[in-house]
Amino acid sequence: MLLLSLNVGRPREAEYTAMTHTGIDKRPVAGPVAVSAPGPKGVGASGLAGDAVCDLRHHGGNDQAVYAYAREDLDGWERELGRTLTSGTFGENLTTSGLDVNGALIGERWRIGADLLLEVTSPRIPCRTFAGFLDERGWLRRFTGAALPGAYLRVIEPGLISPGDPIEIAHRPEHEVTVSFLFRAQTTEPDLLPRVLAAGEALHPEAYAKALRRTDAGARLMDA
């Protein structure tokens, strides 16, 4: 398992988003790149030095510091869409090889290179900016139906990383809540939401709150 490509974006003007600029257009860089916790959502942006996040309301922050997508899944989309998808095309910071990103468990920890330690928190939920950037008809529906969203991660231990660095699974929790499972619970199969709570504090706080509201006890707590 390795880091195949390390991708960062600069702010670019875009007509397909409510924001005037977007950082979704990630391009591969040689590295090394410093990765650290950026700060809470709404204030912190990307965990990668030099990477732009323009919409701090919906993106960035400690629990969405890094976004990873598997090269194998990009290759599958290439075949389906009939077009080349270079690493970074989905706005991912890390394009991995040999790692089942969507099968990763919430709370799973990855060691990348010598120092960086990341923890899986949540799937990526597709938005209109993503759809506009890809410019594929019905993209939100197709991406959601495939349930291959890629993973957001928080930074547990900061470090420098470069393309080609090995990735090691340093910790794997004992529950069923994978990235794909959580994505389906949040989108097409909401009846799964109560089972998401098995991932505990490792969950992105927004995902935890949504799952809690789905339970009877959680609904009463939220209404109190």
Secondary structure, 3 states (H helix, E strand, C coil): CEEEEEEEECCEECCCCCCCEECCCEEEECCCEEECCCCCECCECCCECCCCCCCCCCCCCHHHCEEEEEHHHHHHHHHHHCCCCCCCCCCCCEEEECCCCCCCECCCEEEECCCEEEEEEEECCCCHHHHHHHCCCCHHHHHHHHCCCCEEEEEEECEEECCCCEEEEEECCCCCCEHHHHHHHHCCCHHHHHHHHHHHHHCCHHHHHHHHHHCHHHHHHHHC
